[in-house]
Amino acid sequence: MNTDFEFAIVGGGGMGSTTAYYLAREKNSVIVIEQFDIGHNRGASHGENRIIRYSYEHLDYVKLAKETYKLWYEAEKELKRTLVHHTGGLDLGHPGNTDFDDCIRCMTHEGVPFEVLDHVELRKRFPQFEVNSTTRGLFQKDGGYVTPDVSVPAFLKLAEDNGAAIKSNTTIESIKILDDCVEITSQSQSWRVKKLILTAGPWAGPLLESIGFNLPLTVTLEQYAFFTPQNKEEFQENRFPVFFTYLPPGELDLYGFPNYNELGIKVGEHRAGKITTASTRSMTPDSDKLETLQSRVRKLIPDLSGPITNSATCLYANTPDTHFVIDLLPGCNNVVVAAGFSGHGFKFIPVVGKILVDLATSGTTSRPVAMFGFDRFASSIV
Ligand SMILES: Cc1cc2nc3c(=O)[nH]c(=O)nc-3n(C[C@H](O)[C@H](O)[C@H](O)COP(=O)(O)OP(=O)(O)OC[C@H]3O[C@@H](n4cnc5c(N)ncnc54)[C@H](O)[C@@H]3O)c2cc1C
């Protein structure tokens, strides 16, 4: 039984990587245990890019976004490299979707600068998009993207540089919660630690079930594709923003990025995936869904009429209300859980890391996490 570490983090994806860094930086003894190679593509924190933005329809997310940006910039200084690529962020709002106006209300409340564009201004500023007379634009200059394939290994490297142990290709198969410590076991080894931090992403459901907690998480197989524009210049980072649509209820939102390293323009449908499990999911994109995506992209961005050049899959771990779960395990102060990021957690990995350190070291946090408690699932959790 290994008792060398006070903290163990199960899951070396986005959330686990920053938590390890901030715990180790505060001179805590911490081990990260990851079932695959660092940077693998079987979970949720891999690939070329993820949107980072302030525009959110809930105040707490805007508050968290303000801190997450600061922490990304701090990490850039530490790593002496760019992690946040500013392209501007454009939300396309349609009548019937109230979230768009809530984003305006929340950013106004938090003093985040933005511009609201009507369809005439939209056509002038962003002629790449086909919009109708009822479409409005919400442009926020700090919008952009971060890169999982770069930032996850980078944060784990920072954690290691600060003394953390990283153990990859090791699957935690059992968890035993004792009065003042937790025992976790893989096929070949066991650890007894003071605090366990579960950042297991789409695998969190079965792990929590194994210790008697039924968190209502639905794992979905999401996919995205890359398109080649006729007119490349129009889609470079200084001309084409990251974007997100706010479509009427019942229509799947689209999100996308400017040209990335000549791969083309990445576009995806948000929360369009079939239900699956992390252990049985396919790695092959669904061709019918790719066709649907292609025809929708041609309508919204006519210049992307060429063939799909590349596509990939990825997993969302969805809660019923699509808000995160970041909390102490009910009735158990030595287990902290971060799960259910529902397809929008990557931008927040630094601030979630800070929150997990707060909860693991002092059992509480001053950061706005009231929306992310287990208590909202009280009726179904045990
Ligand atoms: C297609 C797609 C597009 C997205 N776009 C955006 C976006 O634009 N902006 C944004 O902010 N977010 C976006 N997201 C969401 C974001 O990527 C996720 O919210 C985030 O990556 C979740 O990180 P995580 O650390 O919780 O999960 P993961 O990265 O999946 O990490 C969990 C880790 O735990 C490990 N693990 C699990 N069980 C065990 C075990 N028993 N033993 C050891 N290790 C274990 C897994 O191998 C994995 O590495 C997107 C997600 C997808 C899929």
PDBQT file of the ligand as one rigid body, heavy atoms in Angstrom, charges set to zero:
ROOT
HETATM    1  C1  LIG A 401     -16.367  17.811 -29.552  1.00  0.00    +0.000 C 
HETATM    2  C2  LIG A 401     -16.204  18.620 -28.308  1.00  0.00    +0.000 A 
HETATM    3  C3  LIG A 401     -16.138  19.999 -28.387  1.00  0.00    +0.000 A 
HETATM    4  C4  LIG A 401     -16.003  20.768 -27.235  1.00  0.00    +0.000 A 
HETATM    5  N1  LIG A 401     -15.893  22.113 -27.371  1.00  0.00    +0.000 NA
HETATM    6  C5  LIG A 401     -15.676  22.857 -26.248  1.00  0.00    +0.000 A 
HETATM    7  C6  LIG A 401     -15.445  24.261 -26.384  1.00  0.00    +0.000 A 
HETATM    8  O1  LIG A 401     -15.433  24.814 -27.498  1.00  0.00    +0.000 OA
HETATM    9  N2  LIG A 401     -15.201  24.966 -25.241  1.00  0.00    +0.000 N 
HETATM   10  C7  LIG A 401     -15.171  24.377 -24.001  1.00  0.00    +0.000 A 
HETATM   11  O2  LIG A 401     -14.966  25.096 -23.023  1.00  0.00    +0.000 OA
HETATM   12  N3  LIG A 401     -15.383  23.035 -23.848  1.00  0.00    +0.000 NA
HETATM   13  C8  LIG A 401     -15.635  22.286 -24.939  1.00  0.00    +0.000 A 
HETATM   14  N4  LIG A 401     -15.804  20.935 -24.823  1.00  0.00    +0.000 N 
HETATM   15  C9  LIG A 401     -15.900  20.322 -23.483  1.00  0.00    +0.000 C 
HETATM   16  C10 LIG A 401     -14.565  20.026 -22.864  1.00  0.00    +0.000 C 
HETATM   17  O3  LIG A 401     -13.696  19.459 -23.794  1.00  0.00    +0.000 OA
HETATM   18  C11 LIG A 401     -14.771  19.141 -21.643  1.00  0.00    +0.000 C 
HETATM   19  O4  LIG A 401     -15.727  19.751 -20.785  1.00  0.00    +0.000 OA
HETATM   20  C12 LIG A 401     -13.484  18.904 -20.854  1.00  0.00    +0.000 C 
HETATM   21  O5  LIG A 401     -12.483  18.487 -21.708  1.00  0.00    +0.000 OA
HETATM   22  C13 LIG A 401     -13.742  17.878 -19.759  1.00  0.00    +0.000 C 
HETATM   23  O6  LIG A 401     -12.506  17.572 -19.139  1.00  0.00    +0.000 OA
HETATM   24  P1  LIG A 401     -12.404  16.426 -18.051  1.00  0.00    +0.000 P 
HETATM   25  O7  LIG A 401     -11.045  16.543 -17.461  1.00  0.00    +0.000 OA
HETATM   26  O8  LIG A 401     -13.591  16.459 -17.160  1.00  0.00    +0.000 OA
HETATM   27  O9  LIG A 401     -12.577  15.059 -18.870  1.00  0.00    +0.000 OA
HETATM   28  P2  LIG A 401     -11.493  14.180 -19.657  1.00  0.00    +0.000 P 
HETATM   29  O10 LIG A 401     -10.608  15.005 -20.427  1.00  0.00    +0.000 OA
HETATM   30  O11 LIG A 401     -12.225  13.125 -20.374  1.00  0.00    +0.000 OA
HETATM   31  O12 LIG A 401     -10.608  13.545 -18.476  1.00  0.00    +0.000 OA
HETATM   32  C14 LIG A 401     -10.988  12.442 -17.711  1.00  0.00    +0.000 C 
HETATM   33  C15 LIG A 401      -9.743  11.561 -17.596  1.00  0.00    +0.000 C 
HETATM   34  O13 LIG A 401      -9.962  10.584 -16.587  1.00  0.00    +0.000 OA
HETATM   35  C16 LIG A 401      -9.336   9.377 -16.996  1.00  0.00    +0.000 C 
HETATM   36  N5  LIG A 401      -9.952   8.293 -16.222  1.00  0.00    +0.000 N 
HETATM   37  C17 LIG A 401     -11.273   7.994 -16.186  1.00  0.00    +0.000 A 
HETATM   38  N6  LIG A 401     -11.493   6.931 -15.391  1.00  0.00    +0.000 NA
HETATM   39  C18 LIG A 401     -10.266   6.566 -14.893  1.00  0.00    +0.000 A 
HETATM   40  C19 LIG A 401      -9.817   5.526 -14.002  1.00  0.00    +0.000 A 
HETATM   41  N7  LIG A 401     -10.692   4.656 -13.475  1.00  0.00    +0.000 N 
HETATM   42  N8  LIG A 401      -8.490   5.441 -13.723  1.00  0.00    +0.000 NA
HETATM   43  C20 LIG A 401      -7.614   6.328 -14.266  1.00  0.00    +0.000 A 
HETATM   44  N9  LIG A 401      -7.971   7.315 -15.129  1.00  0.00    +0.000 NA
HETATM   45  C21 LIG A 401      -9.272   7.449 -15.429  1.00  0.00    +0.000 A 
HETATM   46  C22 LIG A 401      -9.648   9.330 -18.503  1.00  0.00    +0.000 C 
HETATM   47  O14 LIG A 401      -8.813   8.458 -19.212  1.00  0.00    +0.000 OA
HETATM   48  C23 LIG A 401      -9.459  10.795 -18.891  1.00  0.00    +0.000 C 
HETATM   49  O15 LIG A 401      -8.162  11.084 -19.322  1.00  0.00    +0.000 OA
HETATM   50  C24 LIG A 401     -15.943  20.138 -25.958  1.00  0.00    +0.000 A 
HETATM   51  C25 LIG A 401     -15.991  18.739 -25.854  1.00  0.00    +0.000 A 
HETATM   52  C26 LIG A 401     -16.105  17.973 -27.015  1.00  0.00    +0.000 A 
HETATM   53  C27 LIG A 401     -16.176  16.506 -26.863  1.00  0.00    +0.000 C 
ENDROOT
TORSDOF 0
